[in-house]
Amino acid sequence: MQSWIGYLTAVVIAGFVLLLLFTVQEEGQRASLDALQYRQAKKGTLELTRMLELDFKNIGAGTRAPNASIVTFDTLASPRVFAFWAQEDSTHILDPVNWDSNLVRYEWQTLEYVELERGTVPVYDVTRLVDGAVTGSSTDIVTKLEIHLLDADSTTAATLADTRQIVVSVRGVSPLGVGDYLEETLWNTVFRPVNLSRLD
């Protein structure tokens, strides 16, 4: 009789250990999948932010009138638009006779919606155009693209010509789907384009 009790106790303990091992292994797989999704979101967000960094640092380069460098900023339109004059090649040395800059235009509009812990948020299709030709885009990952134009005193610029700083915030999700633990990546920065600052 006592051997049966010992046998049943061993079976119950073995079952508990197997359940524990299965649970740990399942959580490990979920964490691994989340890490993969987060890396994909980070990769997509970094591609967009690299594009933004190269362009925003060069706002006003190659123009004779830097205070007219920002052409359009409209976050109420569809698509939303931010357009400015800049040189595409940041290593280009200015030739005072042959000034050359390109019209760089970012457009972003809602493509679809995704359900996150913070609620339902839009996913944007972001397109970069240079002189009217599409040269880059980011689709299915951007859940937030906010641009704020500030003046020299770090307050909202009254006019486009008053802009000296550009605050950018980007959030992105994985194109593979939203993870259980890590939903979005986040990138924030402030740009102070040299060519806009030389006006002060």
N, C-alpha and C positions, 0 to 999 in steps of 0.2 A: 504494500500500500504506500509505504513511504517512497519507494522508487517511482511510483506513478506521480506522486506530488513533485518529486524532484525533476522528473521528466517533463511534466507540464510547466513547471517553473522555468526550465531551460528553454522550452519552446516559446514561451511568452517573452522571455528576455531576448532570445534570438530574433523574434519577430519585431520587437521594439528596436533592436540595433539595426535591422534591415530597413525599417521605416525611417529611422534617423539618417542612415547612409543615403537612402533614396532622396530624402528631403534636402540634404546638404548638396548632393549632386545636382538636383534640379535647380536649386538656388544658384549654384555655381554656373550652370548653363545660362540662366537668365541674366546673371551679372556679366557673363562673357558676351552675350548678345547685346546687352545694353552698351558695353564698352565699344563694340563694333559700330553700333548705331551712332554713338556719340562721336567716334572718330570720323565717321562719314559726314556728320553734321559739321564738325570742326573743319574738315577739309574743304567742304563747300563754302562755308563762311569765310575761311581764309582766302580762297580764290577771289571772292568778291571784295574783301577788305584790302587785298593787295592792289586791286584795280583802283579802288577808291583812294588809297594812299598815294599812288603814283600820280593820279590826276589832281587830287585836291592840293597837294603840295605845290603843284605847278600852275595853279590858277593865276592868271595874269602874266605868265611868262610869254615873252614874244609880242607883247602888245605895247603900243605907244601910250595908251591911256588905261593904266591899271584900275582906276576907279570905275571903269566901264566893263571890267572883266566878267562880272556876273551878269548874264543876260536875262535869265528867267529863273524864278523860284516860285513854284505854285504847287502846294500840297493839297489843294482842294480840287484840282482838275482831275480828270481821268483820261489818260494816265497822269500820275503826279510827275512833275518835271523839275529838274535842276540842270540848267545849262550855263556854260561859262567858256571863256576863251583861255586856252592853255597850250603849252607845247607838249606834244606826246612824248618826246624824247627828253628825259630829264638831264641828259648829259650834253645836250646841244648847247654850244656857246653862242650867245647872241651876237648877231651881226647887225650893227646899227643902221646899215643901209637896207638890208633885206630882212625886215622883220617878218617872222612867220609864226603864226599861232593857228590852232585848230579850234573849231567850235565843238566842244565836248558836251554831250547831252545824256543825262541819266533819266530814264523813264521807268516808273514802277506802278503796277496795278495789281489788283486782287485777281488771283488765278483760281483759288479754291479756299476751303477752310479746313482747319485741323483742330481736333479736340485735345486740349492740354489740361493739366491740373488747374491752371489759372482761368480756364474757360475756353470758349471757341474763339480761335484767332485766325485772321486771314493769312494765307500763304501768297507771297508776292512773286510776280514775274518781273525781274529787274533787267533792263536792257541798257547797254552802253552804245552810244552812237558817236562817231567822230566824222564831222562834216557830212552828216546825213547817212553814213554807212554804218551798219551794225558791226561792231567789233568785239562785242562780248555780251554775255547774258548769264543770268543765274535764275534757274527755274526750280520749283518744288522744294526749296529749302528756307527761303527768307520769310520769317514771321514778323519781322519788325525792321523797318528802315526809316529812321527819323533823322532829319537834318535840321539844325537850328543855326541861323546866321546871327552872329553877335558883333557888336562894335568894339572899339578899343577898350571900353570900360566894362566889357563882359556882360552887357545888357543887350536885349534884342535890338538888332540893327533897324533903324527907322527906315532906311532905304537900302537898296542893293549896294549902292556906292559906299555906304558906311560900313560895310562888312569888313572885319579884320580877323575874325575867328569863325571857324565852322565846327560845330559840335555834331558828331555822328554817333548813332547807336544802331547796332545791327544784332538781330537774334536770328538763329537758324535751327532748323530741325533736320533730322536725317532723311534722305530720300528713301531709306529702307523702312521707315516707319518710326513712330514715337516710342522711345524706350520706357521701361517701367520705372527706372530709378533716375535717369538723366534725360530730360526731355529736350532741352534747348542749349545751344551755346550762346554766349554773349560777348560782344565786342563793343567797346566804347572808346572814343578818343576825341581830342580837340586838335584841329589843324589851325596853324597860324601861317598862312601862305606868305612867304617873304615879299612877293610882289604886291600884296595888298598892304602890308605893314610899311612899305617904303613911302606911303602917302602921308604918314603922320610926321 
